Amino acid sequence: MTTSLMLPPTLTIREGTTDRLIMQLLADDVPIDLAGIHHVELELRDTRRNTYHYSSLGSSPKVGILDAIAGKVYLDPPGSLFKQLLSPYLLYWLVYEDATTFYSVPEEVEALILARKNF
């Protein structure tokens, strides 16, 4: 059985950040090789159950693959995304092997992004 993980499982960021967030996708503690995949998507959900969806497809994607062999993906968040009031954000990545076949990382429990107040 393969257990998919994400490192770090919890990110702490400042509210309103636009800094690139880098995550690593793992299966059995080994980086998932993302070379040759069709695309990746990110699903986020805040405490009010609002859902945010980002895809590496399109002309100016907010998510993508940073290092395919190392399983590293990124999110370039818009400044309006992360709010302390709506934290924590649950997240998982969808890895599309082709246009319709995908798997999620992590599989069992969503990862978290904690937004803290920006001074």
C-alpha positions in Angstrom: 0.0 0.0 0.0 1.3 3.4 -0.9 0.8 6.3 1.5 1.1 9.7 0.0 2.4 12.5 2.1 3.3 16.2 1.7 6.2 18.0 3.2 5.9 20.2 5.1 2.5 18.8 6.3 1.8 22.2 7.9 2.9 25.6 6.6 2.7 28.8 8.7 2.6 32.0 6.7 1.7 35.6 7.2 -1.8 36.8 6.2 -1.9 38.2 2.7 1.5 36.7 1.6 2.3 36.6 -2.0 5.6 34.7 -1.4 5.9 31.4 -3.4 5.0 28.4 -1.2 7.0 25.3 -2.1 5.8 21.8 -1.1 7.1 18.3 -1.8 4.8 15.4 -2.7 5.9 12.0 -1.3 4.8 8.4 -1.5 6.2 6.1 1.2 8.6 8.9 2.1 10.1 9.0 -1.4 9.5 12.0 -3.7 6.8 11.4 -6.3 8.4 11.7 -9.8 6.2 14.3 -11.6 8.0 14.1 -14.9 5.6 13.4 -17.7 2.4 14.2 -15.8 -0.3 16.2 -17.5 -0.8 18.9 -14.9 -1.3 19.5 -11.1 -4.2 21.2 -9.3 -4.4 22.5 -5.8 -7.6 22.5 -3.7 -7.8 24.7 -0.5 -10.7 25.0 1.9 -10.9 27.6 4.7 -12.8 27.4 8.0 -15.9 28.8 6.4 -15.8 25.9 3.9 -15.0 28.3 1.0 -13.1 26.3 -1.6 -10.2 27.7 -3.8 -9.1 25.8 -6.9 -5.8 26.4 -8.8 -4.5 24.6 -11.8 -1.2 24.5 -13.6 -3.1 24.7 -16.9 -3.8 28.1 -18.4 -1.9 31.2 -19.5 -0.7 32.4 -16.0 -1.1 29.6 -13.5 -0.7 30.2 -9.8 0.5 26.6 -9.2 3.0 24.4 -11.0 5.9 22.0 -10.8 9.1 23.4 -9.5 11.2 20.2 -9.6 9.6 17.2 -11.2 12.1 14.6 -10.1 12.1 15.8 -6.5 8.2 16.0 -6.5 8.3 19.7 -5.7 5.3 21.9 -6.5 4.5 25.5 -5.8 1.7 28.0 -5.1 2.1 31.7 -6.0 -0.8 32.9 -3.8 -2.7 36.1 -4.7 -2.5 38.7 -1.8 -6.2 38.3 -1.1 -6.1 34.6 -0.5 -4.8 33.9 3.1 -6.6 35.6 6.0 -6.0 34.8 9.7 -9.8 34.9 10.3 -10.3 32.0 7.9 -7.3 29.9 9.0 -6.4 27.1 9.0 -6.7 26.2 5.4 -7.0 22.5 4.5 -5.3 21.5 1.2 -4.4 18.7 -1.1 -2.9 18.4 -4.5 -4.4 16.5 -7.5 -1.8 15.0 -9.8 -3.2 14.3 -13.3 -1.5 11.5 -15.1 -3.5 12.5 -18.2 -6.5 14.8 -18.8 -8.9 12.7 -16.7 -6.9 10.3 -14.5 -5.6 11.7 -11.2 -4.7 10.9 -7.6 -4.5 13.1 -4.6 -1.7 14.0 -2.2 -1.9 13.6 0.7 -4.4 10.7 0.4 -5.6 10.3 4.0 -5.6 13.6 5.8 -5.4 17.1 4.2 -2.3 19.2 4.9 -2.7 22.6 6.6 -1.7 26.2 6.0 -1.9 28.4 9.0 -2.2 32.1 8.4 -1.1 34.4 11.2 -1.6 38.2 11.5 0.5 40.4 9.3 1.8 43.2 11.6 
